[in-house]
Amino acid sequence: MTDTVETYEINAEFPFDSDRKRMSVVVTLDGSHYLMTKGADNIMLPRLKRLSEEVENQLNKDLMNFACSSLRTLVMGQKTLTDETFV
């Protein structure tokens, strides 16, 4: 394992609020642009690309086990933005 530091340029920030139930940032790294979002599982999971049934079932099972253990969960997602969508 190597210790690697990546420095992202933050282009925009969409803070957490009670309506969106998530927060997002638009960042640039080495000329590529990304939208990174974190939020509650019930808000984030419907926004995922379609998962295989097996993966979706396992994910829901794991989230239920965490909830039954009184653990809070956040789901994180990332999307690469094209230059056209970044503008």
N, C-alpha and C positions, 0 to 999 in steps of 0.2 A: 504494500500500500504506500502510495506517495502522497505527500502533502502538496496539493495543487490549489493555488488561489486564482479564482477567476474574478475579473472586475467587470461588472455590467454598468452600462450607462442607462440610467432611469429616464425614460422619455415621458411617461405619464403614469399617474397613480390614481386609482379609483378606490378610495378608502371604504372600509367596511361600513355598512349601515344596516339598519334593521329591515329595510325593504329588500335589498339584494341578498343579504345574509352571506356575503362573500366580499373579498377584496381582490383587486387585480392591479398588476403593474405591466407596463409595456417597456421592455428593455432591449438594448442592443449589445451584442457581444460579437466581436470580430466581423462586423458588417452584417450580421444576421439579426433579425428582429423577432422577438418572442412576446407572446401574451402569457403571463403566469398568473394563475388564480388559485386562491385557497378559500375554502368555505365549508359549511355544514354538509354532511353527506347527503341529506335529503334534497339539497339544492344542487349539488355538484354532479351526482350520479346521473340524473336525466340528461346532462349536458355532455356526457362521455360519448365517444364513438361507440357504435354497437359492439358489445363484448360477446364472446362465445357464451353459450348458456352455462357451460361448466364454470368458466371464470366468474360470471355474474353470480351464480349460485354460491360459489366459495366466498366471494367478496361480501355478499349479504350475510352469509353465515358468520364470517369473521366480525363484521360490524355488529351483529346481534350479540355475539359473545363479548365484545368489548362493552357494549351498552349494559349487558347483564352484570358485568363486573364493575359497573359505575364509572367506566372510562369514557371520556369525551374524545371524539374523533374529528379530525379535519381531513378533508380530501384536497389534494393538490393536483393541478393540471397545468399543462403547458401546450401552447400551439405556436408553431412557426408561422410568422406572418410574411407574406410576399411583399415586395416593394410597393405594389399597388394598394394592398390593404393597409400597409403601414402609414401611407400618406394620409 
